[in-house]
Structures are given as structure tokens and as C-alpha cells.
């Protein structure tokens, strides 16, 4: 969440002081991003990869702290639930060969985590939601990672959630389960991409990322199963939304969102909206000196970490300070090369559409709906998409949109200084998936259906997980995976 916390009990005075600090720091941040020279550094990019841990039976293994300790040399981190872990790359310049460097970093870190996992008798699986995850596991008293920040978040959300239900329907199944606290939040594994953006171009890039994240999500969808049910192509989107607020949370009260509208004022506008629109849930007060250069803005950063925007502005005071966008809508996996490809497509498409004012291309309500349609239907989705002959756009198959988006994203990355060979290598697995009309969700569904002909749903889902683990994060790209006869 950007800040370490170890407190989960707050007084009314804490809430009042925290709210006042948010207002003051919001003004401070507005002045900072308008300051000549602030954040005017070369674009850089980094990646966070979340994963599930499974035992020999393909079911969740609650031992992330043991893995994190064993893989401390590469900076492995624990996720919300004990069957989840994370690896983060170092940031690299966007110009040059960023995807080759990021791939090498990911390979080094994940290989060490895989080696240590093997010594613990477990495996790493890169699925947006683990197919073998059950309601019984999520309801275990010990499922949550025993760290102060997660206890504090669980306590805070427990006071603000509308209910504890995850409830939605897929093409053949529906789910309605009651999961208290934040355990269901840990059911989601994301691929999170960070891009440092100059303040004077922030609004355009952020708006572009809102527009393109739906088709990119459709291409990357990898979360069709949850607690044994076949649901959406990327069920993470509704699961995470409801894990934070509950199934009955009104849209206006959701702390998981794309955005409220097109952005006009850049990063400062989003942080001001955070302070004005969302009540604090973790009013931790830090030592604060408004004269710090650059300002630390601990409270503002912590508050932003309790609002889960799918494209989230981040203020980082490291060095001279900068602002960046964290792209959060994509699922993890299933392989390293597929994740690099999805990252490249998201970045390139955002940079390409940032060359124009996206707020003039579509009503924002359509952009928000596109994300949900992409999550539900994946490569079968039809999205409302810009049309030069119609200011309201027109409905188009996402496959057609993606086939047009790929070369546009490729050109934008090259224009940003990414080497031709690096772009071509990164985009190759995405192009191969489009040609085969496959994503992780389609492969999982087809594989489970084939295996279920000779066994139960539970056995079939275990077979899916075994195959994902056997293919490995550094195995062949998804487009080369086969489905059992």
C-alpha cells in the first residue's frame, strides 16, 4: 500500500487529523507537479508479478513466509493470503531494450523462487485466480498472511464493507460465497506494470490507459475459475471489486474502480479526488515536516493505497520525486514471455493513444463498461470503440480491435526509443495468441472440459494446475500449449 503500517485502532481525533493532512497535502502535491522541472526524467518501467503456491496435490499451500525467507536474496514478498507471493523487478529506462532487461530480471528472480519452492515441496502457478482455490481454504482462520499491514487492512475494511459476499454469474455457473475480511482479495494475482510519466503529459497517458485497458485485458484474460465454478474470462475484476466493498456496494461507493471520468488535471487531480471523495479507512499519522524537499506525503500515499484504481497514479518521493502510473488491470501469467508481451501491449497502446485527446473519442461510461465486458467475455467481447465517423463510437469485436492495436502499439514503443528487436520479441507471443485466438482463460476452460470428461470438476481443475506448473513460468508461450484430447 506504499507505506508500512502496524496500527489498526484509531480515535476520532486520528480521523480528523488525517483528513486535514490529506487536504493540505493535496494542495502541496498540486503545487509540486506544477513546479518547473519536477518529474521531468526519462520514462522508466517496472513490473510486479503475483503468483500462487501449490502443493503436490495442486491445491493451495499456505507457506508464503517460508518461501519469502528462503528467497530473500531476490526480494520475494508475501501477498495477502499465505498461498500468494510476489516478485518485483527493478525499474529500467523505457528507451533501449527494456523488455529484454525486465525479462532477464524476472527470470533470475522467479527461477530462484522456483528453486526454493522446490526445496519446500511446492510449486509456483501463474493464474489470475488459482483454479483449485476453494471456499474452505478462504474461510480458514490462518489463510491470511500474519503481517501487521494485512491485519490492519482487514480490520479497517471490516468497518467499511457493505457485506462479505462475492456474488456474480458466468456462462454456466454462478457464485455466491461469504468470505469475511480481505481473504478474497488474496485470491487475485495481478501483473502490475509501472510507467514513470512527466506531469505535463500525465493526463493524456492516464486517459489513454483507461481506453486501451479493456482490449488488452481481453487478450490477457487468465482467471476463468473461482471456488470450483466457471465464471468470467477474467473473474479477478468482480472478485477484487467485491472483496474490498462487498457484493452490494453501490457503484458510487466502490473503492475499486477505473476512474470517475476522463482526467483533466493530471496526477494531482486524482489525489485531490481521493481526499475529497473517499473517507479514510487507515488514518495512520506519520512524523510530517511540510518543508521536506521533496515532500514525503505519507498520509496521501497511504490513502491512495486504500483506493484500488485499475490505472492508479502513484507519487514517489524517491530522489527528486516523480509521478507514475501503475497499470493494475492485467492478470498474472501464464508464462514470462506472455507477461512481457502483455506489458508491452499495454504500454505501447497507452503511449499511442496518448498522442490524442481520448476524452473526445468516447463517453467515459462506455470506457468503464468496456472493462467489465472484457473481463466477462474475454476474446469474445464486443466493445464500444472510437469511430472517426461517430462521436459515440461503435460496437466492435475485440479481436478486430486488437489486430489494429498491435501495430499501433508497436510503432509507439519504437517512437519512445525502444529498440526494434526488443519490440518485436516482446510482441511476438501476443501476435501468436491472436492468430490462434487463445488466451489463458480459453486454454484453462478447454483443458478443464477435456479432463472433466474422465473425472470430476475438482480433478479436472487439479489437472489444469498441474499442467500450468509443468509448463513453468519459463516454458513455451501460451500459444504453443496444447489441450488434452
N, C-alpha and C positions, 0 to 999 in steps of 0.2 A: 504493500500500500504506500510505499515511498518513505515511510517513517516507522521506526521501531516503537512499539507501544507495549506497556506491561500493566496497564490500568484498565479496569472495567467497571469502576464505581465512581459516579460523578454527582456533584452537588448542583443545585440550580445556579449557583454563582459561577460554576465552571462553564455551564452552557451560555450564560450571559457574556462572560469574558471572551469565550471562544468566538461567539457571534460578532462581538465588537472587533476582535482582531481580524476576522475574515473581511469585514467591511474596510478596515484600514489597509490591510494587505492587498486587497483588490485594487484600491486606488494606487498603492505603491507599485503593483505589478503593471498597471496601465501606464504609469509614467516610465517604468523601466523599459518596456518593449517599444516605447516611442523615442527612447533616448538614442541619438545618433550613434551608430556603431554597435549597439547591443545585438548579440546573436548573429552578427554578420561573419560567420565562419563557414568554411566549406561544408557542404552537405555530407553527413555520415549516416551509417545504417548499422543496426544491430538486431539480433534475433533472440527470442526466448522460446524454448521448446519444452512443453509439458508432456508427461508420459505416465502410463500406468505400470504398476508392478504386479506380476502374477507368479503363482507357484507352478509346480509341475502339473497340477490339475487344471491350469488355465484360469483359475479363479483369483480374485484379488489377494495380494499378500501384504499384510499390514506391517511393513518393516522399513518404511522410508528413512527413518532416522538412522538405522543401521547402515543403509546404503549411503546416505549422505556423509556419515562419518568415514566410511571406507573410501569414498570417492572425494574426500575433502580437497585433494590436490588439484582437482579441476573445478572446484567451486560448485559442486552439485548442491541443490537446495531442496528442502521439503515443501510439499504442497499442502493444501488444507486437510486432506484425508491421508491416512497413513499408507494408502496404496498409491499415492501420487508423488512424483518428483519432478524436478525442473533443471534444465541446463541453459545458461545464458552465455552468448558469445560476447567478446569484446567488440566495441564499435569500430568500424573501419570507414575510410573515406568512400563515398559513392563513386567518385571518379577512379578509373583504373580497372581492377579486376575484383570488385567487392564480393561477388558471388563465389568465386573460387576461394577467396580467403575465408569467407564465412563458412563455406562447406568444409574446408580443412579444419577450422576451429571446432565446428560441430562434430566432425568425425573423430577428432582427438578426444573431446570431452565425452561424447556418447560411447566411444569404444572403451574408455576407462570405466565408465559407469556400467557398461555391459559386462566387462571383465569382473568387476567387483560384485555385480549382481549374481553372476555365475557361481562365485565363491559362496554366496549366501543361499544358493539353491533356487534363485528366482530369475525371471526374465523381464525385459523391457518390452512394452507394447505401445505402439503409437497409433491410437484411435481416439477420435474426439470424445466418444463415450465408450467405455470398455464394454464389449458385448456381454461378458459374463458377470457384470456387476448385478447384484441382487438387492432387493428391498431389505432383506435380512442383514446384509453387510452394512448398508447405510444406517440402519437402526441400532447397530452395535454401540454400546457405551464408549468403547475405545476406538471408534473409527476415526475420530478427528485427531490430527497431529497434536501432541501435547506441548504446544508452544503458546506463550503468553499472547501473542498478537492474534492467534486464532480464537483463543478463549475470549479475548476482549471483543472481537468482531461478533462471535456467536452471541455473547451477552447483549451487545448493542443492537443487533438485528432482531434479537428476541423481543426487544421492547418496541420495535417499529414495524415488524412484518404484519401484514394483514391476515395471513394464515400460514400454515406449514405445508400446503398442498402443492404437488406437481400434477397438473391435470391438462392433458391435451390428447388429440386423436390423430392417428396416422392412417394409411390406406387400408390396413387390415386389422389393426389393434388400436386400443386406447389405453391410457394410463391415468390412474387417479390414486396417488400414494401420498401419505402424510409423513414427511421427513422433518422432524424438528431441527432447529438450529441452522447451521450452514453446511451440514454434511452433503446435501445435494449439490452445493456449489463445487465441491471437490470431485463430483462426477464428470466434470468438464475439463478436457485437455485442449489447450489452445496453442496455436502458432502465433506468437506476437512479434510484430515487426516494428522497429523504431526508426524514424527518419527525422534527423535534425533539419529544421526549415527556418529560413530567415524570416523575421517578423513581418517584413513588408510583403511577403508572398504567402503568409500563413493561411489567410482566409481562402485564397484560391486553391491551395493544395488540400486543405481540410474539406472544402466543399467537393472537390473532385473525388476525394477518397470516399465521401458519402455516396456519390453517384455510382462509382465503379465497384464498391464492395459487394453488391448483390451478385453480379455475374461472376466475380472472382470466387465468391463463396460457393456458387453453384458448381464451379469447376473443381473446387477443393473438398466438397462435402464428404464427410467421413464419420458420421455419427448416426446411423440408422436404427440402432437398438438401445433400449434403456430398460432396465429391470426385466429383461426377457421379452419385451414387446418390440415389434417392428413399428417404428413411428415415422418421424420426418427424415429426409435425406441428411440434414444436419440438426439433430434434435438438441444439440447444445444450446441453440438460441432460445427456445422456450424454456428449457430446463434451467439455464442460468438466470433468465429473467424471473422465473417463479421461485427459484431457490433463494433469491435475495428479497423479494417482496411478497411472495405467495401467489396462488392462482387467481385470487380475487382482487389483486392490487389494481386500482384504476390506472389507465394509461398516464394520466397527468401526474400520478404519484410514483411512477416507476423510476427506480434509481439505476436501472439497466436500460439504456436507450441508445439510439443512433445520435439524435440531436433533436432539439425542439423546432429548428428551422435552419434555413441557409445562414451561414456565418457572414457577418459584415465586418466586425471589428477585430478579427484575429483571435489569438490565444487569450488576450485579456478579456474579451467579451465572454468567453466560455467560463473563465474563472469567476467573473462577476455574476454570471447566471448561477453558477454553483453556489455562491454565497447567498444570493437572493432567493433562489427557488427551493433549495434542498436544506432541510433542517439538519443541524449537526447530529451525528449519532455517536461519535467518539470525540468528545471535547477535551482532548489532551492538551494541556498548556505547557509550552516549552519556554526555556530561557530565550528571551527575544530582545534584540537590540535593533531598532528600526534604522540605525545608522550603518549597519553592516553593508559592505560592498563586496560582491553583490548580496542583496538581501537573501536570507535563508528561507523565509516564508514557510516555516514548519507547519503551521496550522492550515494554511492554504493547500499545501501539498498533501497533508493527511486527509483533509476534507475531500479533495479531488479523488483520493484513493478509495473513498466510500461511495463514489458515483461511477458506475461502470459503463462508460460510453464505449460503443463499439469502435469508434475512432476517437481516441482520448488525447487531448492536449496535455503535455507534461512540461512543467517548469523545472529545470535542473540548475542549481546554483554552482555546480562544479566549475572550477576555473573562473572564467569571467561570466559564466552563466549562459544558458541558451533555452530555447523552447523547441519542442519536438512533438511529433505525432506518433502515438502508439496505435498501430492497427491491430485490433483485438478480435475481429470477427471470424478469422480463419481457424479451422480445426488443425490439430497436430496430424502428422503422418501422411501416408503410411511409411514413406521412406525419406531419407535425407535428400535425395535428388528431387523428389516430388515437393518437399517443403521449400527447397531453394527455388524451384520453379514457381510455386505459388507466391512466394515472397517477391520474386522478380516481376510477376504479372501484376501484383497489387501495387508495387512501387511504380512500375512503368506506366500503368494505366492512370494512376493518380497524377503523375507528372504530365502525362499527355493532356488530360482534360483540364489541368491547371492553367493551360495556355489560354483558356477562355473563361468567361463568367458562367459557371454552371447554374447559378441561380436563375439564369434566363432560359435554361434548357428544359426544365421540368418543374412542376409544382413539388414542393418538398414532401407533401403527403404521399405522393407516388413513389418517391425515392425510399421513404420509410417502409411502405408496403412492399416494395421490391425486395428488400432484405428478408422479410418474412416469407415471401413467395419462394425466394431462392433457397431458404432454409427448409421449407416444406417439400418442395418438388425437385430440388437439385437440377440436374441436367434436363429434366422435363418441364422446368419452369417457363412461363411466358412473362416477360417483364415489360413495364411501360418504359419506353426508351426514347431519347431525343430524336426528333424528326425535323429537318430544316423547313419542311412544308407545313408543320403543325406545331404551334407553341405548346400544346398539351401533350406532344409526343404520340407514339402509337405502340400498341402491344406487339411484341416480337418474341419468337423463341430464343431462349438464352443461348442455345448453340450458335445461332446466327450472330448474335451479339459478340460472343466470344471469338468467333472466327474473324470478325472485324477488329476486335480489341487487341488480339495478339500482335499483329504487325504494328499497330499504332503504339502499343506499349514498348515494343522492341525499338522503334525509332526514337521514342522519348528517352529511353535509357542511353542510347548511343549519343543523343544530343546532350545528355547530362555528363558525358565523359566516360561512360562505361565502355570498355574495350569490346569490339565486335565479337571476338571469340568467346568472351565471358558471357555476353548476352545470349549468343547462340546456344552455348552449352546449358545455360540456366533455363532457357525457354524450351529446349528440346523435349523434356518429359511432359510439359503441358501440351505441346503440339501433338505428341503421340497419344495422350489421353483423349484429346478432342477428336483425333482421327478415328480412334477406337470407340468413341462415345462412352467412356468409362470414367468413373471417379471412385473414391474409396467406398462410398455408400453403395453404389451399384455392385461393386465386387463383393462386399460383405453380404448383401441381400441375396445375390445369385449363389454365392458359396453356401450360405446357410440353407437356402432352399434345396440345393442339391444334397447336402448332408442330411437334411431332415427327412428325406425320402427313406432313409435307412435307420432313423433313430428319432429321439425326442428333440424338441426345440433346444433344451438345455445342452444336450450332447452336440447338437449342430453348432451352437454358439461357441462351445468349447473348441470345436474343430476349427472354427473361424479364427479364434485367438491363437491356437497352436500354429496355424498356417502363417498368420501375421508375424508371430515371434520367429518362426523358422526362416521366413524370408529375410527378416532382420532389417534394421534401420539402414544398413549399408548394402542391402541386397539389390536385386534388379528393380527398376522403376515399376510403378503400378501397372503401366500399360503392358508390361510383359508378364504379369501374373496370370495364372490360369484358374479356371473354375472347375471343380470336380465334375466328372461325367455322371 
